[in-house]
Amino acid sequence: MTATRPEAASAAAPDTPFSTRLRERTRQGHAGAEHSGYMSALTSGELPLEGYAALAAQQHAVYAVLEEAGDAMRADPVAGLFVADELRRLGALEADLAFLLGPGWRALSAPTAATRAYCARLREVCFDWPAGFVAHHYTRYLGDLSGGQILGTLVARTYGLDEDGVRFYRFEQIPKPKSFKDRYRALLDAAPWDGQEQERVIEEVLVAYDHNTRMLASLDDVARALLRR
């Protein structure tokens, strides 16, 4: 799958830090994930908790692969620097799903076709291409520490949740997210990638955003079915 690059692709000055160019070049892709019908219904409180659990189930499928890739990449001299245990989300997602759906949550948490395609892309690029792993790692985890915090607060308030059900959004081991993100971006800037590899990373981040947008759009049918009940 090839994502479309923003028209502004360009024109950053040669000495602009890579992390800045990456953020600017992928801003449009990030924005696209925020406008699905499902997300609108979720954040407005129209969906029951079952509808919110559908999102956690898709995230579980994605993070299971991404964190498996992280374990495989720990020994890599560049990608391994990005693997931080305090970022891991799989355990939190499993706790959230057990709370939301009960002990049989695994049987009730099937990934959609779009989520399966997302996971297939992760398996394709994250286990033998270090920079590709970093592209997907960056897309998910820096998103979790940025807009994900706003979403988590909104979901918790809307559905009357405290810790249970929204543990995915709680990073107890990262008390200062901004400082963590600054260090993460410094790693991106220091990565020994030439211009061509940096372009490949930017393109892969756009691919990741496209998969995330498709995954959220695949939940629109879930939202419509629940709203008809």
SVG drawing of the C-alpha trace seen along z (x, -y; Angstrom):
<svg xmlns="http://www.w3.org/2000/svg" viewBox="-33 -26 58 43">
<polyline fill="none" stroke="black" stroke-width="0.4" points="0.0,0.0 1.3,-3.5 0.2,-6.5 -0.2,-9.8 2.4,-12.4 1.2,-15.8 1.8,-18.4 3.9,-20.4 6.4,-17.5 9.2,-19.5 10.6,-22.5 12.0,-22.2 15.5,-23.6 18.3,-21.0 19.3,-21.7 15.8,-21.2 16.0,-18.4 14.6,-15.1 12.0,-14.9 10.6,-18.3 10.4,-17.3 8.8,-14.0 6.1,-15.7 5.4,-18.4 5.4,-16.0 3.0,-13.6 0.6,-16.1 -2.1,-15.6 -2.0,-11.8 -2.4,-12.2 -5.4,-14.5 -7.2,-12.0 -7.5,-9.5 -9.6,-11.9 -12.7,-12.2 -14.3,-8.7 -18.0,-8.3 -17.0,-5.8 -14.7,-8.3 -17.4,-11.0 -19.9,-8.6 -17.4,-7.5 -16.3,-10.9 -19.8,-12.3 -20.8,-9.5 -23.4,-8.0 -21.9,-4.5 -22.3,-2.1 -19.1,-0.7 -19.3,2.2 -18.6,-0.2 -15.5,-1.5 -14.4,2.0 -14.3,2.6 -11.6,0.0 -9.6,1.6 -9.9,4.9 -8.4,3.5 -5.6,1.8 -4.8,5.1 -4.3,6.8 -1.9,4.1 0.1,3.8 0.5,7.5 2.5,7.5 4.2,4.2 5.5,5.2 6.6,8.6 8.6,6.7 10.0,4.5 11.3,7.6 12.9,8.8 14.5,5.3 16.0,4.8 19.5,5.9 19.5,3.6 22.0,0.7 19.5,-1.9 16.0,-0.5 16.8,0.9 17.2,-2.6 13.6,-3.3 12.3,-0.1 11.3,-1.3 9.4,1.0 7.5,-2.0 5.8,-2.4 4.4,1.1 0.6,1.2 -0.4,4.8 -0.9,5.6 -2.9,2.4 -5.1,3.3 -5.7,6.8 -6.8,5.4 -9.1,2.9 -10.7,5.6 -11.2,7.9 -12.9,5.0 -15.0,4.0 -16.0,7.5 -15.3,9.9 -13.0,12.9 -14.0,14.2 -12.9,11.1 -10.6,12.9 -13.5,14.6 -15.3,11.3 -12.4,9.3 -12.1,10.2 -10.0,7.8 -11.6,6.3 -10.3,6.9 -8.6,3.5 -7.0,4.3 -5.7,7.6 -4.2,5.7 -2.6,3.3 -1.1,6.2 0.1,7.8 2.0,4.6 3.6,4.6 4.8,8.1 6.0,7.2 8.3,4.3 8.9,4.3 10.9,7.5 13.7,7.1 13.7,3.4 14.9,1.4 13.8,-2.0 10.4,-0.6 9.9,0.6 10.8,-2.9 8.3,-4.4 5.4,-2.4 6.7,-2.7 6.8,-6.5 3.3,-6.6 1.7,-4.6 3.5,-5.6 4.1,-9.3 0.5,-9.4 -0.5,-7.7 1.6,-10.3 0.0,-13.2 -3.5,-13.1 -4.1,-9.8 -3.9,-11.5 -6.7,-13.9 -8.8,-11.0 -8.2,-9.0 -9.3,-11.9 -12.4,-12.4 -13.4,-8.7 -12.9,-8.5 -15.1,-11.5 -17.7,-10.5 -18.1,-6.9 -17.4,-7.5 -14.2,-5.5 -11.3,-6.1 -8.5,-3.5 -10.3,-0.4 -11.2,-0.5 -8.7,-3.3 -5.4,-1.9 -4.2,-1.9 -4.0,-5.7 -2.2,-5.8 1.6,-6.0 2.4,-5.8 6.1,-5.2 6.3,-8.3 5.4,-11.2 6.7,-13.9 5.5,-13.0 6.9,-16.1 10.4,-15.3 10.1,-11.7 8.9,-12.9 11.8,-15.4 14.2,-12.6 12.5,-10.4 12.7,-13.1 16.4,-13.5 16.9,-9.8 15.2,-10.3 17.5,-13.2 20.5,-11.2 19.6,-8.1 22.3,-7.4 19.9,-7.3 20.8,-9.0 18.4,-11.2 17.0,-8.3 16.3,-6.2 14.7,-9.2 12.3,-9.5 11.5,-5.9 10.7,-6.4 8.4,-9.4 6.6,-7.3 6.2,-4.4 4.7,-6.7 2.2,-7.9 1.4,-4.2 0.9,-3.6 -1.5,-6.6 -3.4,-5.3 -3.7,-1.9 -4.9,-3.5 -7.5,-5.6 -8.8,-2.5 -8.9,-0.6 -11.0,-3.3 -13.2,-3.5 -13.8,0.2 -15.5,-0.4 -18.1,-2.7 -20.3,0.4 -20.0,1.3 -21.1,-2.2 -24.1,-2.2 -25.2,1.2 -25.0,0.2 -26.8,-3.1 -29.7,-1.2 -30.3,0.9"/>
</svg>
